[in-house]
Amino acid sequence: MANTTFDVTVIGSGPGGYVAAIRCAQLGMKVAIIEKYPTLGGTCLNVGCIPSKALLDSSEHYHQAVHQFAEHGIKVPTVELDLPQMIKRKAGVVEKTTSGVAYLMKKNKITVFQGFGSFVDANTIKVTKDDGSSEEVKTQKVIIATGSKPASLPGIEIDKKHIISSTEALELTELPKHMIVIGGGVIGVEMASVFGRIGSKITVLEYADKLIPSMDGALGKELAKSMKKEMDFTALTSHKVTGSEVKDGKVIITAENKKGETVTVEGDVCLMAVGRRPYTDNLGLENIGIETDRGRIPVSDQLQTSVPNIYAIGDVVRGAMLAHKASEEGVFVAEVIAGQHPHINYRAIPGVVYTWPEVASVGYTEEELKANGTKYKVGNFPFKASGRARASMDDSFGFVKILADKETDEMLGMHIIGPRAADMIMEGVMGLEFRASAEDLAIFSHPHPTFSESVKEAAMGATANRVIHM
C-alpha cells in the first residue's frame, strides 16, 4: 500500500463513514477507510444504537412476561432475570452486525486500515496502530466521519464505576437498585427504560421542563406518564445538577430546582446522559488549517470544509446527532464527489426514541410553529381508540399528532408516541418530502386492523375534523 494513492479515504467507520465508503466504491472510486477500534461500525454498532436496542428489546420481553402474559392466557410460574445473559445476547448481536460491515468492506473492495487516523497534510493521513507503529495513506479526497463521544457536566467526572456513560451502562451485569440518570433526552430515557423495566428504581434529573425536550412537547409529557405507570420512575424536570459525591459505595447527586432549592438524590449508580460531543480530538486539523466551532467542523451546503478536498459528515458537523442522518450525508458526499447533484431535506429526517411505547417525530414541532407565527391546525388520534392496539399487548397508550398549514393543508409535522411509532413515522417523512397535504394521508387506504390506521385518523382530524373512530 505504500505506493497506492486512494481516490477517497474515510476516517471513521460508523454509519456515516462506512456508508460513504460503500457509495464511493459503487461510484467507481478506489476507497480506504480508517478505524481506530478493532471492529468496524463506530459508536452506533458497537456501543450505541444496536446494543441499546438489543437490551431494550430484551427488557420489554421481560416486562411483558412479568406483567402482561397472564392476561393473554400465558401462565409463567416464575420469571427470573438473567442480566448477564441479556448482556451476552447483546454482545452477540453486536458481533454479527459489525462482522456484516467487515463483509461489506471486502465485497466492495474497500481497503481497511486499523489505527488512529490524523492529518499530516491535506493528502496524507497518518495511521497510528495500537502497538505504536504507523503508516501513511495517500489520498486525493478525505471524508471525516469520526462521530462523537459521551459528554459530561463541568466538575462531574465519569469514573466508569459509580458515575458511568451509556457505554458502561451497556455492560452492567448487576442490576442497580436505584439508577440516577442525569439527562432526560433520548439516551437518558432509553437507558432508564431498559433498567426500569427489569426492576431498577429510576430517577431522572433534567434541566429542561420536560423529557425529550428536543421533540414536540406533548410527546415528553405522555412519555413521562407511561414510564411512571410501567416502572418505579421519577422525573425531576427543571433541575440543574450542581455536583456529585461518591460515599460508602453510593452516588450522591445534588441539584437545584426552579425555586432555587437544593435537592439531593442518592443511588447505586449514576448514568451521565447529557448528550454527546463531536470527536475531533487529535485529528491534526491544525496541520491543514481547519478550525472547529465548539468541536464541530464548519462545512458548506455541500458538506465541504474550508479545505476543498476534505469533507465532513455526521456528528462532527452541524445538525442532529443521528445515525441515519450521518448515513444520508455519507451518500450525499459520495455523490457530490462523483459530480452528481444529490439532495437532503434535513427537516424530513425523523427522530426516534426506542422506549415502549416508542416515540417518533419529524418536521416542525407545535412549539416551533407557534414561535414562527405559522397558522396551523392539529389532528390527534389516541391509540386507545385503535382496535389493533387493544388487541395487542395492551398497546393502547399514546397518540398520533399531525400538524398542517391552516390555509394550504400542507403537512408540517408528525409526532407519534405509541406502538411501532418508529416504523409509522415514515408516512410523515414521505409526506414532508412530497409536500403532501393532511388530506393526502387521510384518503390513502390503510389496512385494517393496523396501528397505521391511527395515522389516517389523525390526518382526517387535521382535515376538517373528519375523525371516524373517536
Backbone hydrogen bonds, N-H to C=O, Kabsch-Sander energy under -0.5 kcal/mol:
donor,donor_aa,acceptor,acceptor_aa,energy
4,T,1,M,-1.5
6,F,4,T,-0.5
6,F,138,K,-2.8
7,D,30,K,-1.7
8,V,30,K,-1.8
9,T,141,K,-2.1
10,V,32,A,-2.7
11,I,143,I,-2.6
12,G,10,V,-0.8
12,G,34,I,-2.9
14,G,145,A,-0.6
18,Y,14,G,-2.9
19,V,14,G,-0.5
20,A,16,G,-2.2
21,A,17,G,-2.4
22,I,18,Y,-2.2
23,R,19,V,-2.6
24,C,20,A,-2.5
25,A,21,A,-2.3
26,Q,22,I,-2.5
27,L,23,R,-1.5
28,G,25,A,-1.8
29,M,24,C,-2.2
31,V,29,M,-0.7
32,A,8,V,-2.1
33,I,111,T,-2.6
34,I,10,V,-2.9
35,E,113,F,-2.5
41,G,13,S,-0.9
45,L,41,G,-1.6
46,N,42,G,-2.0
47,V,43,T,-2.2
48,G,43,T,-0.8
48,G,44,C,-0.7
50,I,44,C,-2.2
52,S,48,G,-2.3
53,K,49,C,-1.9
54,A,50,I,-2.0
55,L,51,P,-2.1
56,L,52,S,-2.5
57,D,53,K,-2.3
58,S,54,A,-2.1
59,S,55,L,-2.8
60,E,56,L,-1.7
61,H,57,D,-2.0
62,Y,58,S,-2.2
63,H,59,S,-2.3
64,Q,60,E,-2.4
65,A,61,H,-2.4
66,V,62,Y,-2.2
67,H,63,H,-2.6
68,Q,64,Q,-2.8
69,F,64,Q,-2.3
72,H,68,Q,-0.9
72,H,69,F,-1.1
73,G,70,A,-1.8
74,I,69,F,-2.2
75,K,73,G,-0.7
76,V,74,I,-0.6
80,E,78,T,-0.6
86,M,82,D,-1.7
87,I,83,L,-2.4
88,K,84,P,-2.2
89,R,85,Q,-2.9
90,K,86,M,-2.3
91,A,87,I,-2.2
92,G,88,K,-1.8
93,V,89,R,-2.2
94,V,90,K,-2.3
95,E,91,A,-2.5
96,K,92,G,-2.2
97,T,93,V,-2.0
98,T,94,V,-2.9
99,S,95,E,-2.1
100,G,96,K,-1.5
101,V,97,T,-1.4
102,A,98,T,-2.0
103,Y,99,S,-2.2
104,L,100,G,-1.8
105,M,101,V,-1.9
106,K,102,A,-1.8
107,K,103,Y,-2.8
108,N,104,L,-1.9
109,K,106,K,-1.5
110,I,105,M,-2.9
111,T,31,V,-2.3
113,F,33,I,-2.9
115,G,35,E,-2.4
115,G,113,F,-0.6
116,F,128,T,-3.1
117,G,115,G,-0.6
118,S,126,K,-1.9
119,F,283,L,-3.2
120,V,121,D,-0.6
120,V,124,T,-2.7
121,D,124,T,-1.4
124,T,121,D,-1.3
125,I,137,V,-2.6
126,K,118,S,-3.2
127,V,135,E,-3.4
128,T,116,F,-2.6
128,T,126,K,-0.7
129,K,127,V,-0.6
129,K,133,S,-3.2
132,G,129,K,-2.0
135,E,127,V,-1.6
137,V,125,I,-3.0
138,K,4,T,-0.7
138,K,136,E,-0.5
139,T,123,N,-2.3
140,Q,6,F,-2.4
141,K,7,D,-1.3
142,V,309,N,-2.2
143,I,9,T,-2.4
144,I,142,V,-0.5
144,I,311,Y,-3.2
145,A,11,I,-2.7
145,A,143,I,-0.6
149,K,277,R,-2.4
151,A,275,G,-2.5
156,I,153,L,-2.1
157,E,155,G,-0.6
159,D,157,E,-1.1
159,D,163,I,-0.5
160,K,163,I,-2.0
164,I,162,H,-0.6
164,I,270,C,-2.9
169,A,165,S,-2.0
170,L,166,S,-1.6
171,E,168,E,-1.7
172,L,169,A,-1.0
179,M,201,K,-3.1
180,I,178,H,-0.5
180,I,269,V,-2.6
181,V,203,T,-3.2
182,I,180,I,-0.5
182,I,271,L,-2.8
183,G,181,V,-0.9
183,G,205,L,-2.8
185,G,273,A,-0.6
189,V,185,G,-2.5
190,E,186,V,-2.1
191,M,187,I,-2.3
192,A,188,G,-2.2
193,S,189,V,-2.0
194,V,190,E,-2.1
195,F,191,M,-2.2
196,G,192,A,-2.5
197,R,193,S,-1.9
198,I,194,V,-0.7
199,G,196,G,-1.0
200,S,195,F,-2.8
201,K,177,K,-3.0
202,I,232,D,-2.9
203,T,179,M,-2.1
204,V,234,T,-3.0
205,L,181,V,-3.0
206,E,204,V,-0.6
206,E,236,L,-2.2
212,I,184,G,-3.2
215,M,212,I,-2.1
219,L,216,D,-1.5
220,G,216,D,-1.0
221,K,217,G,-1.7
222,E,218,A,-1.9
223,L,219,L,-2.6
224,A,220,G,-2.1
225,K,221,K,-1.7
226,S,222,E,-2.2
227,M,223,L,-2.7
228,K,224,A,-2.2
229,K,225,K,-1.7
230,E,226,S,-1.9
231,M,227,M,-1.6
233,F,231,M,-1.6
234,T,202,I,-2.1
236,L,204,V,-3.5
236,L,234,T,-0.6
237,T,235,A,-1.0
238,S,206,E,-0.5
238,S,208,A,-3.5
239,H,206,E,-2.5
240,K,256,E,-2.7
241,V,239,H,-0.6
242,T,254,T,-2.6
243,G,254,T,-1.5
245,E,252,I,-1.7
247,K,245,E,-0.6
247,K,250,K,-2.5
250,K,247,K,-1.9
251,V,267,G,-3.0
252,I,245,E,-3.5
252,I,250,K,-0.5
253,I,251,V,-0.5
253,I,265,V,-3.0
254,T,243,G,-2.2
255,A,263,V,-2.6
256,E,240,K,-2.4
257,N,261,E,-2.4
260,G,257,N,-2.1
263,V,255,A,-3.4
265,V,253,I,-2.7
267,G,251,V,-2.5
268,D,178,H,-2.3
269,V,178,H,-1.3
270,C,162,H,-3.0
271,L,180,I,-3.4
272,M,164,I,-3.5
272,M,270,C,-0.6
273,A,182,I,-2.6
273,A,271,L,-0.8
274,V,151,A,-0.5
277,R,149,K,-3.0
279,Y,147,G,-3.1
280,T,278,P,-1.1
283,L,280,T,-1.1
287,N,284,G,-1.5
288,I,285,L,-1.3
289,G,285,L,-0.6
290,I,285,L,-2.1
291,E,289,G,-0.6
293,D,296,R,-3.3
294,R,292,T,-0.6
296,R,293,D,-1.7
297,I,316,V,-3.6
300,S,304,Q,-2.0
303,L,300,S,-2.1
305,T,310,I,-2.7
310,I,307,V,-2.4
311,Y,142,V,-3.0
312,A,303,L,-1.8
313,I,144,I,-2.4
316,V,313,I,-0.9
317,V,314,G,-1.6
322,L,320,A,-1.5
326,A,322,L,-2.1
327,S,323,A,-2.1
328,E,324,H,-2.1
329,E,325,K,-2.2
330,G,326,A,-2.1
331,V,327,S,-2.1
332,F,328,E,-2.4
333,V,329,E,-2.7
334,A,330,G,-1.9
335,E,331,V,-2.2
336,V,332,F,-2.2
337,I,333,V,-2.9
338,A,334,A,-1.5
339,G,336,V,-1.9
340,Q,335,E,-3.0
346,Y,344,I,-0.8
348,A,345,N,-1.7
349,I,346,Y,-1.4
351,G,361,S,-2.8
353,V,359,V,-3.2
355,T,353,V,-0.5
358,E,418,G,-0.9
359,V,353,V,-2.5
360,A,416,I,-2.9
361,S,351,G,-2.5
362,V,414,M,-2.3
363,G,347,R,-1.1
364,Y,412,L,-2.8
369,L,365,T,-2.0
370,K,366,E,-2.1
371,A,367,E,-2.2
372,N,368,E,-2.2
373,G,369,L,-0.8
373,G,370,K,-0.7
374,T,369,L,-2.0
376,Y,374,T,-0.5
377,K,404,A,-2.7
379,G,402,I,-2.6
381,F,400,V,-2.1
383,F,398,G,-2.1
385,A,382,P,-1.6
386,S,383,F,-2.0
387,G,385,A,-0.5
390,R,386,S,-1.9
391,A,387,G,-1.8
392,S,388,R,-0.9
394,D,392,S,-2.5
395,D,389,A,-1.4
399,F,417,I,-1.6
400,V,381,F,-2.4
401,K,415,H,-2.6
402,I,379,G,-2.9
403,L,413,G,-2.8
404,A,377,K,-2.3
405,D,410,E,-2.8
406,K,375,K,-2.1
409,D,405,D,-1.8
411,M,436,A,-2.9
412,L,403,L,-3.3
413,G,403,L,-1.6
414,M,362,V,-2.5
415,H,401,K,-2.8
416,I,360,A,-3.2
417,I,399,F,-2.3
418,G,358,E,-2.5
421,A,418,G,-1.3
423,D,420,R,-0.7
424,M,420,R,-2.5
425,I,421,A,-1.9
426,M,423,D,-1.3
427,E,424,M,-2.0
428,G,424,M,-0.5
428,G,425,I,-0.6
429,V,425,I,-2.0
430,M,426,M,-2.6
431,G,427,E,-1.9
432,L,428,G,-2.4
433,E,429,V,-2.4
434,F,430,M,-2.4
435,R,432,L,-0.9
436,A,431,G,-3.2
438,A,409,D,-2.5
441,L,437,S,-1.3
442,A,438,A,-1.9
443,I,439,E,-2.0
444,F,440,D,-0.8
446,H,444,F,-0.6
453,E,450,T,-0.7
454,S,451,F,-1.9
455,V,452,S,-1.2
456,K,452,S,-1.3
457,E,453,E,-2.4
458,A,454,S,-2.2
459,A,455,V,-2.4
460,M,456,K,-2.3
461,G,457,E,-2.0
462,A,458,A,-1.6
463,T,459,A,-0.8
464,A,462,A,-0.8
465,N,461,G,-1.0
466,R,460,M,-2.7
